Amino acid sequence: MEHLFRNSRLYSVERTSISYCKSGIDVILVLNKEDDVPETHAFLEKVMKAVNRDQSSYELRFFSGDESLSDLFQMEKLQFLIFFGIRPSNFDLQIHPKAYQPYEIFGKKIVFSGGIAWMKDRAGDKKKLWEAMKMMFDLPLKGE
């Protein structure tokens, strides 16, 4: 039996970090592990305040890229997912969503965004994210 695993890559995935969500959380922001820096936290806090969300209603999740993120869609109370620099292939989904376009999948409203480092100096991408989040969170759009 030993030979079955000789050429296999095994990844340790902490299942509770993927499928568990604290009480009161209905938004998860999913980012790459290298974006777990104070500047990212500060930026996202401002973004979430702009859509009337305080820190008790959202959670940041940082992933290395080896995890399957499909468990996120199984969390019942979760309503919104925003992915920063995360590819849809991490979910085993056979779709090719456009960035900054809100979608609904398995009852969750989702948006795929460029990575945080990518958006840092790109006002156009920040504006696209803001417009997508206004649609996602049912905030008034321009002219309404």
Steps between C-alpha positions, in 0.01 A plus 500: 500500500792733563565543127159665448615817672862514391441747213200681647492850641305526822389836634400563854173691498353617828135423429357716779664810355313444175155383603443679830372855534451696824151601606375820338735476201323521165790627286835332436783675318736241353861600428838350430713426805769751395241779529468446876668829591374799705450718190260244354300481822473881516397527133233232531365652821440826307340311212264313730407816692401655168242222452374540858672192642692501826766250601248278678320421173792395281806281515827497310626161381852459365585199282822363356342376177518129582161486670170421337268787580175329401414449870436874526182450300369254761485757783130564552507845660758635258346730239793678333846397379758734351812343352816708461747341260347153540427297186160331451685173432559476878129413534479230238250725318481477125430869448711789385361799687595853408681703763288757683175343381266383781374143465280277707614141543343252741303783661811709571569836338861505383746733332845416365746788526860552409750438777555764765856572380366530144237755603730709717582764237210437260218746562301348212497156662404647837209677333388177329514319835297777664233484227480121532470521878220756474305254285590210726389674821198671338635853551370785284673524164572830324184684405275307740 
